[in-house]
Amino acid sequence: MITLPPDPHDIEHDQQRGDRAHFLQVFLSQRSQMEALVSRRVGCRATAADLVQDLFLRFWRRPLVQVEELSTYLLRCAGNIAIDHLRSEGTRGRASEGLMVEPTDGDGSGPQAALEAGNDLRNVEAALRALPERTRQIFLLNRIHGRKYAEIAKAMGLSQSAVEKHMMRALEACKASLREPDPCTPGKAP
């Protein structure tokens, strides 16, 4: 009886099946930690469960990538997906609130006012991006998602006083960004 060497395609297929089984095992063992992390950041358990499920589907549908420590990588990805969600919610919230500049009677109308409003918005967004991650998250949870300071403190494991300090820092950065002239656009004459 002659035995043929294993087909490289079969070996590759068995390897992929083993990789997927390992991924599934690690993912399921980390799922509760990932959901807790995402829930703290977005402030909603149901949304956290949905986001972690979306994360699973993203990984399952694409070829698996070899990483040194899969559990750490998954937790980092869960944190990133929470941040992405907060950003998209912020964008959606601004669009639905109609932050488009509407012309008003008097000096505040016209292309110049729209240009200035656009510059102000860009300055505020840049100031928010420059904030430490925790401060930015607290600001988004309060101003975009309408969470109260006590809710944010409980969700993030902070004191309410710490949340208030983070909010003061974020608001001061926003105010400062509006006081500073945009270096790309010429200033108005006094």
The 8 nearest C-alpha neighbors of each residue, nearest first, counted from 0:
[[1, 2, 3, 4, 5, 6, 9, 7],
 [2, 0, 3, 4, 5, 6, 7, 9],
 [3, 1, 0, 4, 5, 6, 7, 9],
 [2, 4, 5, 1, 6, 0, 7, 9],
 [3, 5, 6, 2, 7, 1, 10, 9],
 [6, 4, 7, 3, 10, 9, 8, 2],
 [5, 7, 9, 8, 4, 10, 3, 11],
 [8, 6, 10, 9, 11, 5, 12, 4],
 [7, 9, 11, 6, 10, 12, 5, 13],
 [10, 8, 12, 6, 11, 7, 13, 5],
 [11, 9, 7, 13, 12, 8, 14, 6],
 [10, 12, 14, 8, 9, 13, 7, 15],
 [11, 13, 9, 15, 14, 10, 8, 16],
 [14, 12, 16, 10, 15, 11, 9, 17],
 [13, 15, 11, 17, 12, 16, 18, 10],
 [14, 16, 18, 12, 17, 13, 19, 11],
 [15, 17, 13, 19, 14, 18, 20, 12],
 [18, 16, 20, 14, 15, 19, 21, 13],
 [19, 17, 15, 21, 20, 16, 22, 14],
 [18, 20, 22, 16, 21, 17, 23, 15],
 [19, 21, 17, 23, 22, 18, 24, 16],
 [22, 20, 18, 24, 19, 23, 17, 25],
 [21, 23, 19, 25, 20, 24, 26, 18],
 [24, 22, 26, 20, 21, 25, 27, 19],
 [23, 25, 21, 27, 22, 26, 20, 28],
 [26, 24, 28, 22, 27, 23, 29, 21],
 [25, 27, 23, 29, 28, 24, 30, 22],
 [26, 28, 30, 24, 29, 25, 23, 31],
 [27, 29, 25, 26, 30, 24, 31, 32],
 [30, 28, 26, 32, 27, 31, 33, 25],
 [29, 31, 33, 27, 32, 28, 26, 34],
 [30, 32, 34, 33, 29, 35, 28, 27],
 [33, 31, 35, 29, 30, 34, 36, 74],
 [32, 34, 30, 36, 35, 31, 74, 77],
 [33, 35, 31, 37, 47, 36, 32, 48],
 [36, 34, 38, 32, 33, 37, 31, 39],
 [37, 35, 33, 39, 34, 38, 32, 40],
 [36, 38, 40, 34, 47, 81, 39, 35],
 [37, 39, 47, 35, 44, 42, 43, 41],
 [40, 38, 154, 36, 42, 155, 37, 41],
 [39, 41, 37, 38, 42, 81, 36, 136],
 [40, 42, 38, 43, 39, 37, 81, 85],
 [41, 43, 38, 39, 40, 154, 44, 151],
 [42, 44, 38, 46, 45, 41, 47, 39],
 [45, 43, 47, 38, 46, 48, 42, 34],
 [46, 44, 48, 47, 43, 49, 38, 50],
 [45, 47, 49, 43, 48, 44, 50, 38],
 [46, 48, 38, 44, 50, 37, 45, 34],
 [49, 47, 45, 51, 46, 50, 34, 52],
 [50, 48, 46, 52, 47, 51, 53, 45],
 [49, 51, 53, 47, 52, 48, 46, 54],
 [52, 50, 54, 48, 53, 49, 47, 55],
 [51, 53, 55, 49, 54, 50, 48, 56],
 [54, 52, 50, 56, 51, 55, 49, 57],
 [55, 53, 51, 57, 52, 56, 50, 58],
 [54, 56, 52, 58, 53, 57, 59, 51],
 [57, 55, 59, 53, 58, 54, 60, 52],
 [58, 56, 54, 55, 60, 59, 53, 61],
 [57, 59, 55, 56, 61, 60, 54, 63],
 [58, 60, 56, 57, 61, 55, 62, 63],
 [61, 59, 57, 58, 56, 62, 55, 63],
 [60, 62, 58, 59, 63, 57, 56, 64],
 [63, 61, 64, 60, 58, 59, 15, 19],
 [64, 62, 61, 65, 58, 18, 19, 59],
 [63, 65, 66, 62, 61, 58, 18, 69],
 [64, 66, 63, 67, 69, 68, 18, 62],
 [67, 65, 68, 69, 64, 72, 63, 71],
 [66, 68, 69, 65, 72, 71, 70, 64],
 [69, 67, 71, 70, 66, 72, 73, 65],
 [68, 70, 72, 71, 66, 73, 67, 25],
 [69, 71, 73, 72, 68, 25, 74, 29],
 [72, 70, 74, 73, 69, 68, 75, 76],
 [71, 73, 69, 75, 70, 74, 76, 68],
 [74, 72, 76, 70, 75, 71, 69, 77],
 [75, 73, 77, 71, 76, 72, 33, 78],
 [74, 76, 72, 78, 77, 73, 71, 79],
 [75, 77, 79, 73, 74, 78, 80, 72],
 [78, 76, 74, 80, 79, 75, 33, 73],
 [79, 77, 75, 81, 76, 80, 37, 74],
 [78, 80, 76, 82, 81, 77, 83, 75],
 [79, 81, 83, 77, 82, 78, 84, 76],
 [82, 80, 84, 78, 79, 83, 37, 85],
 [81, 83, 79, 85, 84, 80, 86, 78],
 [84, 82, 80, 86, 81, 85, 79, 87],
 [83, 85, 81, 87, 82, 86, 88, 80],
 [86, 84, 88, 82, 83, 87, 89, 81],
 [87, 85, 89, 83, 84, 88, 82, 90],
 [86, 88, 90, 84, 89, 85, 91, 83],
 [89, 87, 91, 85, 90, 86, 92, 84],
 [90, 88, 92, 86, 87, 91, 143, 85],
 [89, 91, 87, 93, 88, 92, 94, 86],
 [90, 92, 88, 94, 89, 93, 87, 95],
 [93, 91, 89, 95, 94, 90, 88, 96],
 [92, 94, 96, 90, 91, 95, 98, 89],
 [93, 95, 91, 97, 92, 96, 90, 98],
 [96, 94, 92, 97, 93, 91, 98, 90],
 [97, 95, 93, 94, 98, 92, 91, 99],
 [98, 96, 99, 94, 95, 93, 100, 92],
 [99, 97, 96, 93, 100, 94, 95, 101],
 [98, 100, 97, 101, 94, 96, 93, 113],
 [99, 101, 98, 113, 102, 116, 97, 112],
 [100, 102, 99, 103, 108, 113, 98, 109],
 [101, 103, 108, 100, 109, 104, 107, 113],
 [104, 102, 108, 107, 105, 101, 106, 109],
 [103, 105, 108, 102, 107, 106, 109, 101],
 [104, 106, 107, 103, 108, 102, 109, 112],
 [105, 107, 108, 104, 103, 112, 109, 102],
 [108, 106, 112, 105, 103, 104, 109, 102],
 [109, 107, 102, 103, 112, 106, 105, 104],
 [108, 110, 111, 112, 113, 102, 107, 106],
 [109, 111, 113, 112, 114, 108, 115, 102],
 [112, 110, 114, 113, 109, 115, 108, 107],
 [113, 111, 115, 114, 110, 107, 109, 108],
 [112, 114, 110, 116, 111, 115, 117, 100],
 [115, 113, 111, 117, 112, 116, 110, 118],
 [114, 116, 118, 112, 117, 113, 119, 111],
 [117, 115, 119, 113, 118, 114, 112, 120],
 [118, 116, 120, 114, 115, 119, 113, 121],
 [117, 119, 115, 121, 116, 120, 122, 114],
 [120, 118, 116, 122, 117, 121, 177, 115],
 [119, 121, 117, 123, 118, 122, 124, 116],
 [120, 122, 124, 118, 119, 123, 125, 117],
 [123, 121, 119, 125, 120, 124, 176, 118],
 [122, 124, 126, 120, 173, 125, 121, 176],
 [125, 123, 127, 121, 126, 122, 120, 128],
 [126, 124, 128, 122, 127, 123, 121, 129],
 [127, 125, 123, 129, 124, 128, 172, 173],
 [126, 128, 124, 130, 129, 125, 123, 135],
 [127, 129, 125, 126, 130, 124, 135, 131],
 [130, 128, 126, 127, 125, 131, 132, 135],
 [131, 129, 127, 128, 135, 132, 134, 126],
 [130, 132, 134, 133, 135, 129, 128, 127],
 [131, 133, 135, 134, 136, 130, 128, 129],
 [134, 132, 136, 135, 131, 137, 165, 130],
 [135, 133, 165, 137, 131, 136, 132, 138],
 [134, 136, 138, 132, 133, 137, 130, 139],
 [137, 135, 133, 139, 138, 134, 140, 132],
 [136, 138, 140, 134, 135, 139, 141, 133],
 [137, 139, 135, 141, 136, 140, 142, 166],
 [140, 138, 143, 136, 142, 141, 137, 135],
 [141, 139, 144, 137, 138, 146, 143, 142],
 [140, 142, 146, 145, 138, 139, 144, 143],
 [141, 143, 139, 145, 138, 144, 140, 146],
 [142, 144, 139, 145, 140, 89, 141, 92],
 [143, 145, 140, 146, 141, 142, 139, 89],
 [146, 144, 141, 142, 143, 140, 147, 139],
 [147, 145, 141, 140, 144, 150, 151, 148],
 [146, 148, 150, 149, 141, 151, 145, 140],
 [147, 149, 151, 150, 152, 159, 162, 146],
 [150, 148, 152, 151, 147, 159, 153, 158],
 [151, 149, 153, 147, 152, 148, 154, 146],
 [150, 152, 154, 148, 153, 149, 155, 147],
 [153, 151, 157, 149, 159, 155, 150, 158],
 [152, 154, 156, 150, 151, 155, 149, 157],
 [155, 153, 39, 151, 152, 156, 150, 42],
 [156, 154, 152, 39, 153, 157, 151, 40],
 [157, 155, 153, 152, 154, 158, 151, 39],
 [158, 156, 152, 155, 161, 153, 159, 162],
 [157, 159, 161, 160, 152, 162, 156, 153],
 [158, 160, 162, 152, 161, 149, 148, 163],
 [159, 161, 163, 158, 162, 164, 157, 152],
 [162, 160, 164, 158, 163, 159, 165, 157],
 [161, 163, 159, 165, 160, 164, 152, 166],
 [164, 162, 160, 166, 161, 165, 167, 159],
 [165, 163, 167, 161, 166, 162, 168, 160],
 [164, 166, 168, 162, 134, 163, 167, 169],
 [167, 165, 169, 163, 168, 164, 138, 170],
 [166, 168, 164, 170, 169, 165, 171, 163],
 [167, 169, 165, 171, 166, 170, 172, 164],
 [170, 168, 166, 172, 171, 167, 165, 173],
 [171, 169, 173, 167, 172, 168, 166, 174],
 [170, 172, 174, 168, 173, 169, 167, 175],
 [171, 173, 175, 169, 170, 174, 126, 176],
 [172, 174, 170, 176, 123, 171, 175, 126],
 [175, 173, 171, 177, 176, 172, 170, 178],
 [174, 176, 172, 178, 177, 173, 171, 179],
 [177, 175, 173, 179, 174, 122, 178, 123],
 [176, 178, 174, 175, 179, 119, 173, 122],
 [177, 179, 175, 176, 180, 174, 173, 181],
 [180, 178, 176, 177, 175, 181, 122, 182],
 [181, 179, 182, 178, 186, 177, 176, 184],
 [180, 182, 183, 184, 179, 118, 122, 185],
 [183, 181, 184, 180, 185, 186, 179, 118],
 [184, 182, 181, 185, 180, 186, 118, 122],
 [185, 183, 182, 181, 186, 180, 118, 187],
 [184, 186, 187, 183, 182, 181, 180, 188],
 [187, 185, 184, 188, 180, 181, 182, 189],
 [188, 186, 189, 185, 184, 180, 115, 111],
 [187, 189, 186, 185, 180, 184, 111, 115],
 [188, 187, 186, 185, 180, 178, 106, 111]]
